[in-house]
Amino acid sequence: MDYANLRSFLLEKMRMSHIYQPVMIKRLLEGNGSATDNEIAAVLVNFDPSQLEYYKKITNNMVGKVLRSHNIVKKERNQYSLADYESLTPEQITQLITLCSLKIDDYIKRRKDAIWAHRRINRNNVPGTVRYEVLKRAQFRCELCGISANEKALEVDHITPKNLGGIDSINNYQALCYTCNASKRDRDNTDFREVHNKYACRDNNCIFCIIDKKRIVNENNLAYLIYDKFPVTDGHSLIIPKRHFPDYFEITQAEVNSVNFLLHQAKEFLQKEDKTIEAFNIGINSGLTAGQTILHTHIHLIPRRKYDVENPRGGIRNLIAGKGDYIS
């Protein structure tokens, strides 16, 4: 392929679902037109933050901790340094580097591929069709933290680990991002697919579960925002988890993150659009006695303007008459 065709492919024809294609082409160009699959894979790893995150944990929680306990290294914030490095001569540094290389080579010869067994999550490769079905079942999100496959690589994990008798079966597979998978390791048989099933819960009789899509002002993977049909003030918004559950205290951390993100976005948007908004009330009715009328958890974001009430003192304490202005 000549320059013009390759340039045309890069600019016009290449359809990207990830960075892989341009990374591979770039590596081939830098390698005088060729490279081994290992060399291309090594470059791809450099672009994968989950790999960096994994070895950062190894650095800080394992090797760094051990070497600090022996006073070999020091750490200040995220910076490591060899203790008394300044006392070493260039010759001593060279000899020590050689000694490190010998220790590495000797260990690899003795243990061979076993030293990376902890990184081979599936000892037997999962067939591509099975992997696809597992990821599709998870809607291409980690079944623990909910992160998208577009943000972090997903792996097919054995729910019951192989060393605990787990089998190679689609019923024993779940999709986890690398961070969750590495944290789980191979001693836990928790089935995180139930988490995904929980997030998919809907009630066909609930008006927030069957909301008209035209009413949705903003949304993310776990929550959405609409304007209240009976606003207390102009801009009164509702932030609603997509999962159907009545009690706010059942909310998951992932949903907390999602609704908080929408709350912040709504606040910034409303104040940008309406300069008279000076403050907000954020409220949740949890339970019939607390005044909850729609038994699907939702959060009220109510813009406040100067003089919109005669005396705003006490804010939400005014839910109960006479309890707002509690000092005077």
Sequence and secondary structure as in RCSB ss.txt:
>XXXX:A:sequence
MDYANLRSFLLEKMRMSHIYQPVMIKRLLEGNGSATDNEIAAVLVNFDPSQLEYYKKITNNMVGKVLRSHNIVKK
ERNQYSLADYESLTPEQITQLITLCSLKIDDYIKRRKDAIWAHRRINRNNVPGTVRYEVLKRAQFRCELCGISAN
EKALEVDHITPKNLGGIDSINNYQALCYTCNASKRDRDNTDFREVHNKYACRDNNCIFCIIDKKRIVNENNLAYL
IYDKFPVTDGHSLIIPKRHFPDYFEITQAEVNSVNFLLHQAKEFLQKEDKTIEAFNIGINSGLTAGQTILHTHIH
LIPRRKYDVENPRGGIRNLIAGKGDYIS
>XXXX:A:secstr
  HHHHHHIIIII   SSSHHHHHHHHHHHTTT   HHHHHHHHHHT HHHHHHHHHHIIIIIHHHHHHTTSEEE
ETTEEEETTGGG  HHHHHHHHHHHHHHHHHHHHHHGGGGGGGG SSSS   HHHHHHHHHHTTTB TTT  BTT
TS EEEEESS GGGT  SSGGGEEEEEHHHHHHHTTS    THHHHHHHT   TT TTTS  GGG  EE SSEEE
EE SS SSTT EEEEESS  S GGG  HHHHHHHHHHHHHHHHHHHHH TTEEEEEEE   SGGGT  SSS  EE
EEEEETTSSS  TTGGGGGSTT SS   
